[in-house]
């Protein structure tokens, strides 16, 4: 087969996939962009409304803050879990892996509702806290930021654990032993050897978790209070209550632009193609 | 090798072509589908199915499909795409005004039974087929059944009635409740003015620190009240009555309640518009409306049916004189206006 024919064949084989991508991804996105400029009061009206009003800026700030807090907490939990996964063997390793991966198979809605039952005023967590004497009155764990953080960290944890695990598993254990042998304390070994060698994995995990948090809807909507409104909840109210689709489209485009900006900044530290590699 | 590739390509092209050319077939299927009714789910959908629509289906010897929950955005999208999957929909009265572009104008010659209804329940695009109310409900461990709040003023009184509260997630119902709590007489609630709105937000800011949940779904208040998460909440009466029948520790009062109706509308472009209107006609017939009495959740809209209620049934009936006397009837047109006009202020209030 001559090279030119081969290339033509490859292109031809790619056409169906490209067509599907264009039909289900590019066309709807272009339509969304079109709708965002279709407000009756003028093409930029929806954007002036979304970007110019202090309440929407507050919602946007809130969304970023929640995403940042979720990412930080998730990374702090994920690193030790990922490290333990590299050290465990046999049944224990399978068990911890199952704990990380199994939740991914259960619908986010089901997991969020389960948290409502666990965290409610007379739920098991509060009963345990009160009966053990740790607190006098049941804690308010639902319909506030605490509920949102607990629920979102739980849902997004696997996306933090897996990239960090993928990085840690590639670290040569003899390097850690060498550090120890040269007299470094555990903290020094962690800070100067383990962390630098796994930094790409941590950055990938942070980007993944942050991006997913930005667009999260179900968990904050069900576990959060009035003041924990996020941009995705606002978009939902524009779509279903206000029926103002140009406004909803403009808010979505702003969210998308923010996400792209974050990927652009993150790509200075990690290669975006690595995001696809972690799951191998 | 090459031949195999070409085969794959032509298969791909064929499936794509059938994907687009297949569209008219899809539309044809939509016309052949049964009359489809969509409502809010829960006690209301059950009631509408068994009391109003299944008997109609039997009478007409047709099939009816049921869907839930009602979603205004979906209605708008389906009608604008020219292929509504629902024909007959139960909407909040507010939507008759908000969604007038996507609703069919009703042919009143097909709905002669509407003449027997109170004129307030009949509009050119929607007819109210049952009645309900947004009432105060509470957990009976927090306050015994007869000892809950009996007015919105008392609902606002956090000393006499301590505990976390629930209110609806939108200005809808809260506008009325806040004004009543401020002591405005029932005939002074409408029309909406800027001064009244100012007073509404002042009153709402007062209660906000005690509002733990701003609910969005009718199922939430009964669930949160019975689990003890909330001590008292606004709620739809039918949902509360439904859980009270299951002996949940929840009680309610019609006193100072906000009465409304469940409006049935026909979507523009529905291939079954005529049958849908005939279904509305049957739903407001005395025969069908009397069945609502036995269910004991949402009451009839037809006065002559409500008048036949037993004293026991009257207790839980929105339209029974002794209950109706203590309630405000919501003005859906005004509600549509204040909801749209003050939505940004409402969001600002929630976030502050």
HADDOCK unambig.tbl for C-alpha pairs under 7 A between the chains (distance, minus, plus):
assign (segid A and resid 13 and name CA) (segid B and resid 9 and name CA) 6.97 0.50 0.50
assign (segid A and resid 16 and name CA) (segid B and resid 12 and name CA) 6.46 0.50 0.50
assign (segid A and resid 55 and name CA) (segid B and resid 348 and name CA) 5.64 0.50 0.50
assign (segid A and resid 120 and name CA) (segid B and resid 229 and name CA) 6.52 0.50 0.50
assign (segid A and resid 121 and name CA) (segid B and resid 228 and name CA) 7.00 0.50 0.50
assign (segid A and resid 121 and name CA) (segid B and resid 229 and name CA) 5.43 0.50 0.50
assign (segid A and resid 143 and name CA) (segid B and resid 212 and name CA) 6.76 0.50 0.50
assign (segid A and resid 143 and name CA) (segid B and resid 213 and name CA) 6.53 0.50 0.50
assign (segid A and resid 225 and name CA) (segid B and resid 213 and name CA) 6.46 0.50 0.50
assign (segid A and resid 226 and name CA) (segid B and resid 214 and name CA) 6.69 0.50 0.50
assign (segid A and resid 226 and name CA) (segid B and resid 350 and name CA) 5.51 0.50 0.50
assign (segid A and resid 226 and name CA) (segid B and resid 351 and name CA) 6.23 0.50 0.50
assign (segid A and resid 227 and name CA) (segid B and resid 350 and name CA) 6.22 0.50 0.50
assign (segid A and resid 227 and name CA) (segid B and resid 351 and name CA) 4.51 0.50 0.50
assign (segid A and resid 239 and name CA) (segid B and resid 73 and name CA) 6.06 0.50 0.50
assign (segid A and resid 240 and name CA) (segid B and resid 71 and name CA) 6.94 0.50 0.50
assign (segid A and resid 240 and name CA) (segid B and resid 72 and name CA) 5.92 0.50 0.50
assign (segid A and resid 240 and name CA) (segid B and resid 73 and name CA) 4.70 0.50 0.50
assign (segid A and resid 243 and name CA) (segid B and resid 73 and name CA) 6.06 0.50 0.50
